[in-house]
Amino acid sequence: MVFGDSVGKFRIQLDRSPYGELEAALNPNEHGKAIDMCSMNPAYLGKKYRYAYACGAVISMISDRNGEGYPLILDGSTFEDIPRAKFPCGLPYGLHGCWVPT
């Protein structure tokens, strides 16, 4: 989730409460600016057993001012950075493809 110029994790209550909880936010000077990605129904985890909260990863595309980019990949439960690979170009807003001329 994007809050102005930083990335954060917002926990949505499944009891239909109108309030949620901001659990973490990343410094935009460290990770750059990011975009908001659509979220699925928070009640659906896609797993038969629903005992783990925030299993998986949070992914956001980062493009810097130098024309380079990288996927910001965070551990879903700790919100810590997972090692990344830089790309020689800016990235599109999404994970569906990045075409670079040879």
For each residue, the residues with C-beta under 8 A, 3 or more apart:
1: 7 8 9 10 36 39
2: 5 6 7 8 34 35 36 60
3: 6 7 8 22 25
4:
5: 2 28 33
6: 2 3 25 26 27 28 31 33 34
7: 1 2 3 25 26 28 31 34 58 60 72 74
8: 1 2 3 22 23 24 25 26
9: 1 22 23 24 25 54 58 79
10: 1 20 21 22 23
11: 20 21 22 23
12: 20 42
13: 16 17 19 20 21
14: 42 43
15:
16: 13
17: 13 20
18:
19: 13
20: 10 11 12 13 17
21: 10 11 13
22: 3 8 9 10 11 25
23: 8 9 10 11 79
24: 8 9 79
25: 3 6 7 8 9 22
26: 6 7 8 30 31 74 79
27: 6 30 31
28: 5 6 7 31 32 33 34
29:
30: 26 27
31: 6 7 26 27 28 34 62 72 81
32: 28 62 63 64 72
33: 5 6 28 62
34: 2 6 7 28 31 60 61 62 72
35: 2 60 61 93
36: 1 2
37: 59 60
38:
39: 1 42
40: 44
41: 44
42: 12 14 39
43: 14
44: 40 41
45: 50 52 55
46:
47: 50 52 55
48:
49:
50: 45 47
51:
52: 45 47 55 77
53: 77
54: 9 76 77
55: 45 47 52 76 77
56: 76
57: 73 74 75 76 82
58: 7 9 72 73 74 75 76 79
59: 37 71 72 73 74 95
60: 2 7 34 35 37 71 72
61: 34 35 69 71 72 91 92 93 94 95
62: 31 32 33 34 69 70 71 72 91
63: 32 67 68 69 90 91
64: 32 67 68 69 90
65:
66:
67: 63 64 89 90
68: 63 64 86 87 88 89 90
69: 61 62 63 64 86 87 89 90 91
70: 62 84 85 86 87 91
71: 59 60 61 62 84 85 91 95
72: 7 31 32 34 58 59 60 61 62 81 84
73: 57 58 59 81 82 84
74: 7 26 57 58 59 79 80 81 82
75: 57 58 78 79 80 82
76: 54 55 56 57 58 79
77: 52 53 54 55
78: 75
79: 9 23 24 26 58 74 75 76
80: 74 75
81: 31 72 73 74 84
82: 57 73 74 75
83:
84: 70 71 72 73 81
85: 70 71
86: 68 69 70
87: 68 69 70 91 98
88: 68 100
89: 67 68 69 98 100
90: 63 64 67 68 69
91: 61 62 63 69 70 71 87 98
92: 61 96 97 98
93: 35 61
94: 61
95: 59 61 71
96: 92
97: 92
98: 87 89 91 92
99:
100: 88 89
101:
102:
